[in-house]
Amino acid sequence: MDVSPLNQLFNPSTIALFGASEKGPSVGEATWTNLTTGGFKGQIIPINPHHKTLGDVKCYPKVTDVPDEIDLAVIATPARTVPGIIRDCGEVGIKNVIVLSSGFGDGDGSGKDYEAQVMSAARRAGIRFLGPNCTGMVRPWLGLNATFLSGETPKGRLALVSQSSALISAIADWAGPHNAGFSALVSLGNSTDIGFGDALQFLATDPHTDAILLYVEGVRHAPRFLSALRHAARMKPVIVLKSGRHNRSAKAAVTHTGALIGSDEVFDAALERAGAVRAHTFGQLFAAAEILASTKKTTGNRLTIISNGGGAGVLAADRAVDLGLTLPPLSEAQTKALGKSLAAHWSPANPVDILGDATPETYAAAVKAAMDCRDNDGVLVLLTPQALTDPTAVAKAVAGALPKRRKKPVLACWMGQSRVDEGRKLLSDAGVPEFLTPERAVEAFSYLAKHHRNRRLSLEIPGPLAEDAKPDLDGAHMIIEAVLAEGRKVLTEMESKALLSAFNIPINTTFEATSSASALVAAESVGFPVAVKINSPDISHKSDVGGVHVNIADAMDVKRAFKQVTEAAKAARPEARILGVTVEPMAPLRDARELHIGATRDPVFGPTVMFGAGGTMVEVLKDSAVALPPLNEVLANRLINRTRVSRLLDAFRERDPADCQAVVNVLLRVSDMVCELPEVVELDINPLFAGPDGVLAVDARVVVARPPARDGRYDHVAIHPYPRHLIRKTHLTDGTPLVIRPIRPEDAGNTKTFVAELSDEAKMFRFMGALNELSPEMLVQFTQIDYRREMALVAMAELEPDEWTQLGVCRYVINPDDKTCEFAIVVSDKVQHQGIGTKLMKALFDAARQHGLDIMEGTVLRNNAPMLKLMKELGFVQRMDPDDRELVIVERWL
């Protein structure tokens, strides 16, 4: 992989400052002072036509007069001058710029024009720029302060990326007194070019950064943001603070789903899938960062609390329950061992109350027992400075009782002030995070638990649906196209159910009727009892207008129901178009629960999937949860379990449990629908009846619209689904069936076996070194991929009936420039010279073209003659690597 194109932005050797001045107060003066007094060891070049020198430094009138190469340009001049400066920077080969100037994108219209000119000039010159209207950037470890802030920012291992310049200023001022240190402070400003995704891409591999903090006001490009966030969160903790949590869309929702889902719920769902942790306050942001960056990570949410006072333990336990943590008791073995060293009245429950007269030795025994217990994932030690308590001695005992290599995190809270200060310092020096209150300590552990949970969720990469669940995509597109061709947006109930049926979702057979006579014919056809509902494209919620009659048992009641529902609808909504009624049999499911499954389109993150309680009271009960597609069974079950109605799916009283797998299947198919059909804007299945014998969609409503023109098939979704369109069925030269398809997480076993069975020579050619087998970490990296950032195709052959064997794999990883990619390929030694390599590479070309990539490049060992021959046949240009004569660089324009 190439070095990040932003490397010279974050790690420059030479900086030019446009608008540099010693006269203030001004942005140019403050920035020049910060650059020249911050300890930066590189060269700083002032550019200002109004000065010949600044101090003893020569000042140039234009950047084109500078004889030296420049890594980074910082612009602090009026907005009207910036487009011309960007063009000059391009002329001399500067590729990285920070635009501090304000006056862009607002005002009387000239600001928007200046912004467009800057963007155009930067694109022509291949320049990446931060800002405009930003505070700039600080890299304390480099002595670089390219901002106009006052004061120093202390060195540390945290990186902050913020859309708010004011927040950057406040944090820089706050950091020193609170012992917070930074590897980078980055102000995005208008984010016209460089945004969160670009900054995350760099910071994910920055060796000076242990954790990344984001302050988010809004997300411009959700796919890029989430892709970079997932990448960064796999490598180090990412903590996000977002403002505007209670803003909700003011649009009139056509479906129940649209009325239930708010933007903040969607943002939470996005962070879960990305593996990041959310903080809700400024203080929590740094508390989360500190605990995640410096503490042993947890593997679950089970916390054991040890306390020498019942009150403190209860406070901690209450907060733990609030945060969804589990408080398991000590195991029987640990309880028995601990009982030998404790007074008779100690509490073996959780919190573990070791009583107010607990000695240092008692604390040490309790901590050792909790650390040895396999039933927890972390330990919190509380101390209240009672009359017989020696806080300092207890701290020494606790630190001494901890194993040198801790397998789980230990946190402490020495409550009080003067008597416990020395003990706190001892614990901190021993690497035990300590907190002022029990609640803060529990919150800190909750961040560890959330980080573990969200990282696991980020590794859930949904594959394609099972063969028997494949949708009829052609039929679905035809239904939607016919509706749009008529100028409609809302599908009728029959059209909506037909769309569900195309995705194999069980539906209740429905007939339309325009008269009482045709309603009777429909009722007799489906069999009594039936339900009669109003049929109108303008009425979303039928029961609100008296438009639903159920359990109709005979012919007269059908005619009566037709008259009543149509008249009630006309009275309630005189402007609505009344097409008649729909007639359907009453759902035959026994012990049915009413559920609600829906989908809507978030303006930032695109399609979302919702699950909750169904029926007519959905907006009142508000028992629902939301997730981003694509879903798999793990994610679908998590979505269900986040609601209260999930408990009704279990057996209770005389009811058998509902078929939960059938509910999960509907969620998976709705997820598939919104991924494959960008036209679907809103969808309601309410109610979805779920019983022991399966599920049935009783009522459905779908809203569609023509999507904007896009280049990519899945540009409308924030998380790229499994690219089923890349699956190719072919055969080997002897007729053996061969499938080339994108890799899936469940291919880990096949991939491990495939690599293990390669010859030593093949391993050397593929991995450029000795390798016996893939480690678990490498298997995750190779099989759990982000299809938006990379692609891997496997060749699977049916060598035995219904037994598929991996015979080859090729992949590309997109370079940071988003236009080129680096590829690799290896084919099993058992099936050489059967064209598998050619088939794989041609399929990889197609995938890269569909991604909008221009160039595919790679390196081949000079003695790998078969691969070099294949590269020549496929049209790759070859040249020797100037840095390593044993390597050949191959390159092909796509």
Buried (B, 14 or more C-beta within 10 A) or exposed (E): EEEBBBBBBBBBBBBBBBBBBBEEEBBBBBBBBBBBEBEBEBBBBBBBEEBEEBEEBEBBEBBEEBEEEBBBBBBBBEBBBBBBBBBBBBEBEBBBBBBBBBBBBEEEEEBEBBBBBBBEBBEEBEBBBBBBBBBBBBBBBBBBBBBBBEEBBBBBBBBBBBBBBEBBBEBBBEBEEEEBBBBBBBBBBBBBBBBBBBBBBBBBBBEBBBBBBBBBEEBBBBBBBBBBBBBBBBBBBBBBBBEEBEEEBEEEBBBBBBBBBBBBBBBBBBBBBBBBBBBEEBEBBBBBBBBBBEBBBBBBBBBBBBBBBBEBBBBBBEBBEEBEBBBBBBBEEBBEBBBEBBEEEBBBBBBBBBBBEBBBEBBBBBBBBBBBBEBBBBBBBBBBBEEEBBBBBBBBBBBEBBEEEBEBBBBBBBBBEEBBEBBBBBBBEBEBBBBBBBBBBBBBBBBBBBBBBBBEBBBBBBBBBEEEBEBBBEBBBEBBEEBBEEEBBBBBBBBBBBBBBBBBBBBBBBBBBBEBEBBBEBBEEBEBBBBBBBBBBEBBBBBEBBBBBBEBEEBEBBBBBBEBBBEBBBEBBEEBEBBBBBBBBBBEBEBBBBBBBBBBBBEBBBBBBBBBBBBBEBEEBEBBBBBBBBBBBBBBBBBBEBBEBBEBBEEEEEBEBBBBEBBBBBBBBBBBBBBBBBBBBBBBBBBBBBBBBBBBBBBBBBBBBEBEEEEEBBBBBBBBBBBBBBBBEBBBEEEBEBBBBBBBBEBBEBBBEBBEBBEEEBBBBBBBEEBEEBEEEBBBEBBBBBBBBBBBBBBBBBBEEEEBBBBBBBBBBBBBBBEBBBBBBBBBEEBEEBBBBEBBBBBBBBBBEBBEBEBBBBBBBEEBEEBBEBBEEBEBEEEEEEEEEEBBBBBBEB
